[in-house]
Amino acid sequence: MIAIPATTVANLRDLGSTPLSGGRTVRPGLVFRAGQLDRMDPAADPAVAGLGLRTVLDLRTAAERADHPDRVPDGTRLLIADALADKLSEAGAPAAAQLKHILADPVVAEEHLGGGKAQALFADTYRSLVSSGSARAAYRTLLNELAAADAGPLLFHCTAGKDRTGWGATVILALLGADGATVEREYLSVNPAVRQAFAPLIEGFVAQGGDPEIALAIIGVVPAYLEAALDEVDSTYGSMEKYVREGLGVPDDAVARLRERLIA
């Protein structure tokens, strides 16, 4: 994994160089993860311009996209794959899609997320990233785009680049042969960047009397959230391979192309 020192893209990382089984690694320069791209400015940021992005996949909800529209380099395809669409239609916007709104009011946050509710809600959201139809369609698109014969460098993202994006990175790395410890390490590695990006919001929330545990539960990533998604994979499909094949509907030949292309 390679962290990229860019100033116009939040939480930008290259999955390249992540260690895989058999001494292999992920080939760098082909698959990137990030937070929202509303500040992307290739003209002012050589690091971003140098990525040569061919495709950007946006995992956010319609409301998130309207509030902070992506800016992408000229000639880059922008694909929409709302992973939370089904979750949104069932019970309104989940916490993962409205971080700033929740932290704006400590009273509302305590009512809806205090006493361990935040952790339970996020675990439920992570399970939905495995089981809901919209999420399966989103991650199917991600894998098929990475496996396409004419695929170039691809960036996938959500708002903070930690939950929906974190699950996407988990699926990719597990499929390529990363072990559990490596997958978890990549998942947790975004914590410093995310907490730094939301530091003013967290400080304001706590200054108004908000519970710091609530803020950290919704801003950060913790192993229990990832475990909830992995448990959903195991209980429903039995393995990541079956989840990709049966749950996402990605054919074996596409998985083979993806591995051939991304494994160095």
C-alpha positions in Angstrom: 0.0 0.0 0.0 1.3 3.4 -0.9 0.0 6.7 0.7 0.1 9.6 -1.7 1.0 13.0 -0.4 -1.8 14.9 -2.3 -3.4 18.1 -1.1 -6.6 18.1 -3.3 -7.9 14.5 -2.7 -8.9 13.4 0.8 -7.4 10.1 2.1 -5.9 9.1 -1.2 -4.1 5.8 -1.3 -2.7 3.4 -3.9 -3.4 -0.3 -3.0 -0.2 -1.1 -4.9 2.6 -2.8 -3.1 0.3 -4.4 -0.6 1.8 -7.9 0.2 0.0 -10.9 -1.0 0.5 -14.7 -0.5 3.5 -16.3 -2.1 5.7 -13.2 -1.8 3.6 -11.4 -4.5 2.3 -7.9 -4.2 -0.4 -5.7 -5.7 0.8 -4.0 -8.8 1.1 -0.2 -8.1 -0.5 2.5 -10.1 -3.7 0.7 -11.1 -6.2 0.8 -8.2 -6.6 3.8 -5.8 -9.0 4.5 -2.9 -10.0 7.9 -1.5 -12.5 10.2 0.1 -14.7 12.6 -1.8 -13.2 14.3 -4.8 -14.9 17.7 -4.7 -11.5 19.4 -4.2 -9.6 17.4 -6.8 -7.6 19.8 -9.0 -5.2 17.9 -11.3 -3.9 21.2 -12.7 -2.7 22.3 -9.2 -1.7 18.9 -7.9 1.0 17.1 -9.9 0.6 14.0 -7.7 -3.0 13.6 -8.8 -2.4 14.5 -12.4 0.3 11.8 -12.5 -2.1 9.0 -11.6 -3.4 8.9 -15.1 -6.9 8.0 -13.9 -9.1 6.3 -16.5 -12.1 5.6 -14.3 -13.6 7.0 -11.1 -16.2 5.0 -9.2 -18.4 7.0 -6.8 -20.0 4.9 -4.0 -21.9 7.7 -2.4 -25.6 8.5 -2.1 -27.4 11.0 -4.3 -27.5 13.5 -1.5 -23.8 13.3 -0.9 -23.1 13.7 -4.6 -25.3 16.7 -4.8 -23.7 18.4 -1.8 -20.1 17.7 -2.9 -20.0 16.9 -6.6 -16.9 15.0 -7.8 -14.2 16.9 -9.8 -12.4 14.5 -12.1 -9.6 14.9 -14.6 -10.5 15.6 -18.2 -11.1 12.3 -20.1 -11.9 10.3 -16.9 -15.1 8.3 -16.8 -17.2 8.9 -13.8 -19.4 5.9 -12.8 -22.0 6.0 -10.1 -22.5 3.0 -7.8 -24.5 3.9 -4.8 -23.7 1.2 -2.3 -26.2 2.4 0.3 -29.2 3.0 -1.9 -31.2 0.1 -0.5 -30.2 0.9 3.1 -31.3 4.5 2.5 -34.7 3.5 1.2 -35.3 1.2 4.2 -34.5 3.5 7.1 -33.2 6.8 5.9 -29.6 7.8 5.5 -27.4 5.6 7.6 -24.7 7.2 9.9 -22.0 6.4 7.4 -23.6 8.8 4.9 -24.3 11.7 7.2 -21.3 12.2 9.5 -21.2 16.0 9.5 -24.9 16.3 10.1 -24.8 13.9 13.1 -21.9 15.7 14.7 -23.5 19.1 14.4 -25.9 18.4 17.3 -24.7 16.6 20.4 -28.2 16.1 21.8 -29.4 14.4 18.6 -26.2 12.3 18.5 -26.7 11.2 22.1 -30.3 10.3 21.5 -29.6 8.2 18.3 -26.1 7.0 18.8 -25.3 7.0 22.6 -24.9 3.9 24.7 -23.3 1.8 22.1 -25.9 2.5 19.4 -23.4 4.0 17.1 -21.3 0.8 17.1 -24.4 -1.3 16.5 -25.6 0.9 13.6 -22.2 0.8 11.9 -22.0 -3.0 12.3 -25.5 -3.2 10.7 -24.4 -0.9 7.9 -21.3 -3.1 7.2 -23.5 -6.2 7.0 -25.7 -4.4 4.5 -22.6 -3.7 2.4 -22.4 -7.5 1.9 -26.1 -8.4 1.7 -28.1 -5.5 0.1 -28.8 -5.5 -3.6 -27.4 -2.0 -4.1 -24.2 -2.8 -2.4 -23.8 -6.0 -4.3 -24.4 -4.1 -7.6 -21.8 -1.5 -6.6 -19.0 -3.9 -5.7 -19.8 -6.0 -8.8 -19.3 -2.9 -10.9 -16.0 -2.2 -9.1 -14.6 -5.7 -9.7 -15.8 -5.9 -13.3 -14.3 -2.5 -14.1 -10.9 -3.6 -12.6 -11.1 -6.8 -14.7 -12.1 -5.1 -18.0 -9.8 -5.7 -20.9 -9.3 -2.0 -21.6 -9.1 -1.0 -17.9 -6.7 1.8 -16.9 -6.0 3.2 -13.5 -9.2 3.3 -11.4 -10.1 5.2 -8.2 -13.0 4.3 -6.1 -14.3 6.4 -3.2 -17.1 7.5 -0.8 -17.2 10.5 1.4 -14.6 9.8 4.1 -13.0 7.0 2.2 -13.3 4.6 5.2 -16.5 2.5 5.2 -17.9 1.8 1.7 -14.4 2.4 0.3 -12.9 0.2 3.1 -15.1 -2.7 2.2 -14.2 -2.4 -1.5 -10.5 -2.5 -0.6 -11.1 -5.5 1.6 -12.8 -7.4 -1.2 -10.1 -6.6 -3.7 -7.2 -7.5 -1.4 -8.8 -10.7 -0.1 -9.6 -11.8 -3.7 -6.0 -11.1 -4.7 -4.6 -13.3 -1.9 -3.9 -10.9 1.0 -4.1 -12.6 4.4 -6.5 -11.5 7.2 -3.9 -9.5 9.0 -2.9 -7.5 5.9 -6.6 -6.8 5.0 -7.3 -5.5 8.5 -4.1 -3.4 8.5 -5.1 -1.7 5.3 -8.6 -1.2 6.6 -7.4 0.4 9.9 -4.6 2.4 8.2 -7.0 5.2 7.1 -7.7 6.2 10.7 -5.1 8.9 11.1 -6.1 10.7 7.8 -9.8 10.5 8.5 -9.4 11.7 12.1 -7.2 14.6 10.9 -9.7 15.6 8.2 -12.6 15.6 10.7 -10.6 17.0 13.6 -12.4 20.5 13.6 -15.8 18.8 13.5 -14.9 16.4 16.4 -13.4 19.3 18.5 -16.6 21.4 17.9 -18.8 18.5 18.8 -16.9 17.8 22.1 -16.8 21.5 22.9 -20.6 21.6 22.8 -20.8 18.7 25.2 -20.8 15.8 22.7 -19.6 12.4 23.8 -16.1 11.8 22.4 -16.8 8.1 22.2 -19.7 8.8 19.8 -17.5 10.9 17.6 -14.8 8.3 17.4 -17.3 5.5 16.8 -18.6 7.2 13.7 -15.5 9.0 12.4 -13.0 6.1 12.8 -12.8 2.6 11.7 -12.6 -0.3 14.2 -12.0 -4.0 13.7 -15.5 -4.9 14.9 -17.1 -3.1 11.9 -14.9 -5.1 9.5 -15.6 -8.3 11.4 -19.4 -7.7 11.0 -19.0 -7.6 7.2 -16.7 -10.6 7.1 -19.0 -12.6 9.4 -21.9 -11.8 7.0 -19.8 -13.2 4.1 -19.0 -16.3 6.0 -22.6 -17.0 7.3 -24.2 -16.3 3.9 -21.7 -17.5 1.4 -19.0 -19.5 3.3 -16.0 -17.7 1.7 -14.9 -14.6 -0.1 -14.7 -16.5 -3.3 -18.3 -17.6 -3.2 -19.4 -14.1 -2.1 -17.7 -12.7 -5.2 -19.0 -15.4 -7.5 -22.5 -16.0 -6.1 -23.3 -12.8 -4.2 -21.7 -10.3 -6.6 -22.2 -12.3 -9.7 -18.6 -11.7 -11.0 -17.7 -14.6 -13.3 -14.6 -16.7 -12.8 -13.0 -15.4 -16.0 -13.3 -11.8 -14.7 -11.7 -12.8 -11.4 -8.9 -14.5 -13.3 -8.3 -11.3 -15.4 -8.4 -9.2 -12.4 -5.7 -11.3 -10.6 -3.5 -11.4 -13.7 -3.7 -7.7 -14.1 -3.3 -6.6 -10.4 -0.9 -9.2 -9.0 2.8 -8.4 -9.5 
